[in-house]
Amino acid sequence: MMEIIISILALLVCFLIYVLHRISRRVFYFVSNLEETFFSLESFREHLELVYGLETFYGDDTLQSLLEHGKELSDFLRESQSVFSLDEKEFLKYVEDKDNTGETSQAVEE
């Protein structure tokens, strides 16, 4: 009887190891794509600032609002990137600090 229980537990552990391996591969893929997204967005923002600084476009309201929107999006993604790099204890402190300032945290809502 004990051999059957040990065999079932061994199979369960092997299955869990397999599942964790698959999940870790997906998380690694997601994080690497996320880093590329941050880099691309930052590059876009720098390019937009360069175009806005040209004499032909200087002072254009549409381009100025596009530049501000790109900066806000870049700042939001930079904050998201820093949250992804936190360990569990730091993440919980971050969420607590966000809640104490009156802001709603998307991480808590999801």
N, C-alpha and C positions, 0 to 999 in steps of 0.2 A: 504494500500500500504506500509506504514511504517513497519507493522508487517512482511511482506514478506521479506523486505530488512534486517531487524534485524534477522529473521530466517536464511536467506542465509548466513549472516555474522557469525552467531553463528555456523552454520554447517562448514563453512570454517575454523573458529578458532579451532573447535574440530578436524577437519581433520589435520590441521597444527600441533597441539599438538601431535596427534598420530604419524605423520611422524617424528617429532623431537624426540619423545621417541624412535622410532625404530632406527633412525640414531644414537642417543646417545648410545644405547645398542651395536650397531656394532662398534662404535668408541672405547668404553670401551673394547670390546673383542679384537680389533686390538691392542690397547695400551698394554693390559696385555700380549698378545702373543709377542709383540715387546720386552717387558721387559724380557721375558723368553729367547728370542733369544739373547739379549745382555748378559745375564747371561751365557748362554751356550757357546757363543763365547769366552767370557772372561775365562771361565773354560778350554776350549780347548787350548787357548793361553798359559795359565799357565802350562797345562799338556805338551804341546809341548816344552816349555822352560825347564821343568824338564827333559824330554827325551834328549834334546840337551845338557844338562849339564852332562849327564852320560859320563864316560870315553870312552866307546865303540863308542859313536857317536860324541864325541867332535871334531869339525873341519870339519865335513861332510858338503860339499858345498850344497848338495841337501836339507839336513835338515835345514841348515842355511837360505837358500832362502825361504823354507817353513815357517820357524819361522818369517822371515821378512814380508812375505806376510800376515801371520796371524796377526801380529802386525799392519800392515797398515789397514787391514780390521777391526780390533778391534778399531783402532783410528777413522776410518771413521764412524763406527756405534756409537761410543761414541759421536762424534760430532752430528750425526743425532739425537741421544737421547736427547742431550741438546737443539737442535732446537725444538723438539717436546714439550719440557717442557716450552718453552717461551710463554709469552702472546703475543697478536697481536702487541703491540707497540714495544716490545723487538725484535720480529721476523722481523718487518719492518726495524729496526735499523741494525739487523744482515745482512739482505739482502743488505741493502745500503752499509754497511762496506765491504761486500764481493765484490760488484760491484766496489767499489772505489779502491780495491787492484788489480783489473784486472782479478779476477777469475770470472768465470761464475757460477751463482747459479742455481742448478737444480730445486730449488723450484720455481724460477721465470720462468724457461723454461717450466715447466710442467703446 
